[in-house]
Amino acid sequence: MSNFIQIPKGTKDCLPQESYVWQYVESFLRDKARKFGIKEIRTPIFEYTELFLRGIGEATDIVQKEMYTFNDKGNRSITLKAEGTAPTIRAFIEHSLYAQTQPTKVFYITPVFRYENVQKGRLRQHHQFGVEIFGSPSPVCDAELINMAYSIYEDLGIKDNYVNINSLGCRECRPTYTKELEKFLHKNVDCLCGICKDRLEKNPLRILDCKNEKCQNVLVDAPKILDFICDDCSNHFEEVKSFLKVFNIKFNVNSSIVRGLDYYTRTVFEILDKNGLALCGGGRYDNLIEQIGGKDVPAVGFGMGIERLMIALENEGIKVSEEETLDVFIVMFDKLFGKDALKLCNELRKLNISCDLDYLDRNLKSQMKYANKINVKNVIVIGEDEISNNYLNIKNMSTGETVKTELDAKSIKEALEIKR
């Protein structure tokens, strides 16, 4: 074992005994999307680096520090998927989805790669569920997505979450605010942390999101963006709030919410659990499709970390039912009956009955022990008497009850359905 190669830092194996939780959560998310009329999109695990430079913004922490970027054999710069929105927009443009009836509503479940300090629920390869709506500028879409994200946690039993919302204005009104913010911050630059001093030159809005206590003290007196947004943006924000009230969603207006990506306009939001763990975030990005090279199409979306979702389930003590066990396990009196057992096993599977048998030449007693260990529902024993007389007994492993039936797959299925 001295030369054993271990898993890379920031990644995690999903073992067979826990994969059922992932399957449950993913199935729940897909069903939730279906109820909202949202269809799945799947994009490649890597893209040309330029897509993320345009889409995320060169001044963001993701682009500057966190992307997994390399040159391929053709000397093209390639980046592992750093987030889900830019690749989805690339597909929207490339396949002319904008020419179809709008809006376009899509979701994805995808791995995401970030080279950052490993945190609980935020690995270097983690997984996101994301939803994007293209083609509508309506504040209804903003509120609908917040409602959808909020209801995911509520319906899973994760209660007492809270929603922070803000408006970042549009490209017409935000520059005015940015200038005022820069003036204020330059006057207080000596009180900023080292990271925010760098942000001041590249992306001053990101300073609003800094958790450093020194910076937070400075920001108490900073100009607020909601005092600078134009009438259109203000009206849009008021409508979003009114629709959230229709959904009975409690929210806080928090002017420090800017999100970590450059592309947001107008509505931004985040959902946190009662312990302050960030679960989900998103907002509107009306200029991003044009910025990436497409038409001027409005859009809004969100992304949630699936690992964070699972942590929240764990924190609430919510247990996911374990996956269904095998319907039938076939036990052989002797390996001479292996072909008969294998044939029956195959026929049962064709009838949609999960079935398995021994592959290790165990004796009868050991096969029964194994069947008990893996919690099968029913056991069938095949031997000389069963083959000669064309019958067998089905034993229910929970009750000990046995049912006699003919030795053929259809009869066994009928007997199992009677027992159910």
N, C-alpha and C positions, 0 to 999 in steps of 0.2 A: 504493500500500500504506500510505500515511500514516494513513488512517482505518480500517485493518484492526482488527477487534475480536478480541482474543485470548481464550483459554480462561480462566475464572476461577481464581484461586489456589486450590490445594488440590484441583483436579480433574485428570483425565487422560483423554485420548482412547485408545481401544483400536483400533489400526489393523488393516486387513485382514491384513497380514503377521504379526500376532501374536495375532489373535483365536483361532486354532486352539488356543493354550495354554489360554485361558479355556474353550473348548469341551471340551477334554480334562479339565480339572480339574472343571468342573461335571458332566460326564458321570460321572466317577469318584465324585463325592460323591453323586449321585443313585443310582448303583448300590450304593454302600455303605449308604445309607439303606434301599434295597429289601431288602438282605440282613438288615437288622435289623428288617424289618417295619414301616418308618416311611414314612408317606405325606406328600405335599407339601401345603402350605397357602400361599396367596398373599394378602397383605393390601395395602391401598392404600399409596401412597407418602406420604400425609399423614393425620393423625388430629387430632381435637380435642385441644388442648393439655392439657386436664384429664386425659386418659388418662395422659400421661407424668408429670404432677405427682403423680398417685396412684401410678402404677406404679413410677417410678424413685426418687421421693423428692425433696422440695423442697430438701433440704440438700445434695444431691449436686452435684458439679462440672458434670455434664451439664446439669442443669436450670438451675443458676445462671449458667453461662457459655457453654454449648456448643450449645444448641438453636437451630435455625433456626425462629423463631416469627414469625408475622405475622397481621394481621387480614384476613379475606377481604372481599368486597364486601357481605356481610351483617353485617359487624362481628363475626364469630365468630373466636375465636383458634384458629389452625391451626398445627400444627407438622409439619415434615418428619420422617419416621421417624428417631428418634434411636437406637432399638435394636429388636430383633425380638420380644422376649418380650411386652411389654405389648399390642401390636396382636394378637398371636396369642391372648392371653387374652381380649381384647375379642371376637374372632371366636368363641372357644370358648363364651363366655357368650351372645353375641347369637344364635347359631345353635343353642343348646341342645345342644351336643355332649356335655355332661355327662349328658344323658338317654340317650345311646347306650351300648353295651357298653364298659366301661372295661378297661384304660387307653386313652386317646387318645394316639397317638404321631404327631407331625408334625415335618416339617422345612421349612425355607425357605432360599432363596438370594435375597438382597435387597440393594439399595443402602441405605446408612445415612449420615445426614448429621450431622456434628458441626462446629461452628465452634470449632476449636482450632488450636494451632500445628501446622503441617504437619510430619510426621515420616516417616521411611522406612516405608512400609507402612501409614501411617495418614493418609489424605487427608481432606479435608473432605467429599468423597463417596467412601466406600470401600464394600466389599462384605462381607457376612457370610453364612456358612453356619451355621445354627442348628438345634438339635433340642430339642423340648420333649416331656415325657411327663407327662400329666395323669391323676390318678386313683389313683395308687399311692403309699403312704408307705414302701414297702419299700426297704431299703438296697441290694437287688439292682439296682434301677433306677439308683441313684447310681453303683454300680460299673460297670454295663453302659454307661452313657453315657461314663464316663471311659475304659473299654475301647474303645468305638467311636471316640472322638476320638483316642486314642493310636494305634489301629490305622490310622487314616487316614494319619498321617505315616509310620508304619512301612511300610505297603504301598506308599507312593509312593517309598520309598527314603530318607526323611529319618530317619536313625538317631540313637541316643544322646541322645534327648530325656529329660527328667525331669519327674516329676509332683510338685507340691506339694499337699498336702491339709490341711484344717483343719475344725474344727466351730465354728460360731458359736452353738450352742445354740438354744433355742426362745424364744418370747415369755414363757415362764414363768421360765426361768433366766437369760436374757441380761441383763435389767435389773439383777440383782444384780452381775454383772460390770461392766456399764457404770458403775454408781455407784462401784465400787472403782477402776476405771480413771480416772474423772474426778477422784477424790480425789488419786490419784497424780500425774496430769498438772497439776492446779492447784498442787501443791507444787513442780513443776518448770517452771512456765509460762514463766519467764524464759529457759529454755534451748530453747524451741520456736521454730521458724521462724514467720514472719508468717502464712503460710497455715494452719498447724496451730493457732495461737492463735485464729484465726477458727473452725476446725473444732471446737475444744474446746467452744464454746458451742452448735454446731449438730449436729455429728455426730462425737463423739470417737473412735468406732471407726475412722474413716478415717485418723486419725493413725497407726495401726499400719502403714498402707500407705505412709507417707511415705518417700521415698528420700533426703531431706536428711540429711547426716551428723550434724548436731547432734541432730536428732530421733531418729535411730537410736541414738545414744549414750545418750539418755535412756531409750529403750524397752528397753534391755538389762535393766533392773531393774523394768520394769513388770509388774503382775500378768498371768498368762497365762489366757486364756479357758478352756482345757481343764481348769483347776483349779476352775472354777465351774459347768460344765455339769451338768445333772441326770442321774440314773441312766438315764432313757430315752434322752437324747441321747448319753450316753456309750456305752450298749449299741449304739445305732444306728451310731455312729462306729466302734466295734470291728468290727461286722459288715461295714461298708464296706471296712475294711482287710483283713478275712479274704477277702472276695470278690476284691479286687484281687490278692491272692496266688494265688487260683485262676487268674487270667488271666496270672500271671507278670509283673505290672507292678510295677516298682520305684518306690517313692514315698518322699517325705520328709514328715513331719508338721511343718508350719510354722505356728506360732501367729500370725504376722503377716499371713497371707493372709486378707483380709476382702472382697476384690473392691470395685469402685467403686460398687456399687448398694445401696440400702437394703433391698431386699426379701429378701435371702438368709437362710435359716435352716438350722441343722445343717450339712450338708456343703457346703464350698466347695472348689474346686480350680483349678489352673492348670497348663498344660503349657508348658514352655520348651525351646528347642533347646539344643544343647551350648554355644552362644555366649551364652546368657542372653536370647535374643530371645523375648518372650512370644508364643506362638502361639495359645493357646486358653484359655478360662476359663469357669467355670460353677458350678452348685451347685443346692441345693434351696431352694425358696421356697414353703413350705406355706401361707402366709397371704395370698399375693398375689392369688389369684383372688377371695377374699372381700373383700379390700381394694379391688379394682377394682369390685366390685359384684355378684359372683357368689356361688355357694354355697361352703361350706368344702370345697375340694378340694385335696388335696396335689399337689405338682408338683416337677419337677426338669428342668434343661436346661443347655445350653451354647451358646456362640457362638464361632466362629473367623473371623478375618479372612482373606479369600481372598488379598488382596495380601500379607499376611505369609506365607501358605502358599507363594506364588510366590517370595518372597524366599528362603525356606528351600530351595526346589527349586534356585534359582540358586546359593545358597551351597554346596550339595552337588554342584554341577555336573551335576545331573540334567537331561537333555534330553528334551523331549517330542517324539514323532514328529510331523512336519509333517502337516497334513491331506492327504487324498487329492487328487491332481490330476485333471484332466479325463480321462475315458475316451477321448473322441474329439474331435478338432477337424477341421471340414470346410473344406477349401481349395477355392476356385473358380478355374478357369482364367480365367474372365471374369465380370464382374458380371451378365452375361446369364443366368447359371445360379443367380442369387441365390435365386429362388423355389424351385427344385428343392432347393437346399441347405437353405433354411429349412424346407421341408416334411419333409425327411429328419431334420433336427435335432430337430424337434418330435416325430416318430414315435419316434426313439431315446429321447428323454426319457420318453415314455410307457411305454417298456419298462425304465425305471429305469437307463438309461445316461446318465451325465453327458456333455453335449455342448455345443459352442459353435461359432461361426463368425465370420468377419470382418465388422466393421461400418464400416470406414474406407476401403473401396474400395482396399485395398492390391493390388499386383500379386502374381503367384504366388510369386515369390522372397521378397517381404516377408512374405507370409502364412506361409510355411514358417519364416522367421526368428522370427516372432512365436510360432508354435506351439512352437518350440524354447525360446524364452525363458520361456514359462509352464509348461514341463515337462509337456506333455500326454503321455499314454501312447501314443496312436495318432493317425495322421493319415489322412484319406480325401480324395482329390482327385476333384472332380466337374467334368467338361467335356463336350464334344460327343460324344466316343467313348463315355464311360461312359453317357450318356443314351441314345444310339442303340443300343448293344449290351447295355444293362441289366446292366452289371457294374461292379465297381470293385476297387481294391486297397487293403487296409488295411496301413499301414506302422507297425510297432512302432518308436517313436522311440528306445528303449533299445538294441535289437539290430540295427535296420536291416532286419529280416526283413519280407517282405510276404506277405500272404495274399489270394488272389483269391476274390471272392464275388459273389453277385447283388446288384443295387442295390435292396434293400428292407431295412427295419429288422430284421425277424426273422432274415433270413440274416446280417446284420452281427452281431447279438447272438450267434447260434450260432457264428460264426467267432471272435468275441472270447472266448467261453467255452472254445472249443477251445484257443486260445492260452494262456489262463490256466492 
